[in-house]
């Protein structure tokens, strides 16, 4: 497998503010913005698939919301995309978060591969 250069890894991310919190105090991303900033058509397909999966689970109180104010989507070492969340603040800076995201993308498989999850 060809080794990835960390500088060549695209990260689609979104930092949410207090206006994006729902009634439960959790952050809700702007899905359309996330789709618009997708790094490729495969990532866009993943985001759409994930959103549909969450819609199907809504009756079971599974929501597309996050505890932390930053989310990002990366292609993992296995080739699949995955979405993550992290705080973005004075200690966890955007640069540090993106650097870590790139390192993890190169070295880790996605949940789909590890846990055998099927979103379809």
C-alpha positions in Angstrom: 0.0 0.0 0.0 1.3 3.4 -1.0 2.3 5.6 2.0 0.3 8.8 2.3 1.9 12.2 2.7 0.1 13.9 5.6 0.1 17.2 3.6 -1.9 15.5 0.8 -4.7 14.4 3.1 -7.9 16.5 2.8 -10.0 17.1 5.8 -13.6 18.2 5.6 -14.4 19.9 8.9 -16.9 22.2 10.5 -16.6 24.2 13.7 -20.0 24.9 15.2 -21.0 27.8 17.5 -23.5 28.2 20.3 -26.2 29.0 17.7 -26.0 25.4 16.4 -26.9 23.8 19.7 -30.2 21.9 19.9 -32.7 21.7 22.8 -30.4 19.1 24.4 -27.3 21.3 24.4 -25.6 19.3 21.6 -24.1 20.7 18.4 -26.0 20.1 15.1 -23.8 20.5 12.0 -24.9 22.3 8.9 -25.3 19.2 6.7 -25.5 21.2 3.4 -22.2 23.0 4.2 -20.6 19.7 5.1 -21.8 18.3 1.7 -20.5 21.3 -0.1 -17.0 21.0 1.4 -16.7 17.3 0.7 -13.3 16.5 -0.7 -14.6 14.1 -3.3 -17.8 12.4 -4.6 -17.1 9.3 -2.4 -17.1 11.5 0.7 -20.3 13.2 -0.4 -21.9 9.8 -0.8 -20.7 8.8 2.7 -22.2 11.9 4.3 -25.5 11.4 2.5 -25.6 7.7 3.6 -24.8 8.6 7.2 -27.5 11.3 7.3 -30.1 8.8 6.0 -28.9 6.2 8.5 -29.5 8.7 11.3 -32.9 9.7 10.0 -33.9 6.0 10.1 -32.7 5.8 13.7 -34.5 9.0 14.8 -37.4 7.1 16.3 -35.0 5.4 18.6 -33.6 8.7 19.8 -30.4 8.4 17.8 -29.7 11.9 16.5 -27.2 13.5 14.2 -25.8 15.8 16.9 -22.5 16.0 18.7 -21.1 16.8 22.2 -18.1 18.7 20.8 -18.1 21.7 18.6 -15.8 20.4 15.8 -16.6 17.6 13.5 -14.4 16.3 10.6 -14.6 13.6 8.0 -11.6 11.6 6.8 -10.8 8.7 4.6 -9.3 6.1 7.0 -6.5 3.6 6.3 -9.0 1.0 5.2 -10.3 3.4 2.4 -13.7 4.2 4.0 -14.7 7.6 5.3 -15.7 8.3 8.9 -16.9 11.3 10.9 -15.4 12.3 14.2 -15.9 15.0 16.8 -13.5 16.9 19.0 -13.4 20.1 21.0 -11.9 23.1 19.3 -10.7 25.7 21.7 -7.6 27.4 23.1 -6.1 24.0 24.1 -7.4 21.9 21.2 -6.5 24.3 18.4 -7.8 23.8 14.8 -4.2 23.2 13.6 -3.6 20.5 16.3 -7.0 18.9 15.6 -6.3 18.7 11.8 -2.8 17.4 12.4 -4.1 14.6 14.6 -6.9 13.9 12.2 -4.4 13.3 9.4 -2.2 11.1 11.5 -5.2 9.0 12.6 -6.5 8.8 9.0 -3.2 7.2 7.9 -3.1 4.6 10.7 -6.6 3.6 11.7 -9.4 1.6 10.1 -13.0 2.9 10.3 -15.7 1.7 12.7 -17.4 0.0 9.8 -14.4 -2.3 9.3 -13.6 -2.8 13.0 -17.2 -3.3 14.3 -18.8 -4.7 11.1 -21.4 -1.9 11.0 -23.5 -1.6 7.9 -25.2 1.8 7.4 -27.4 0.5 4.5 
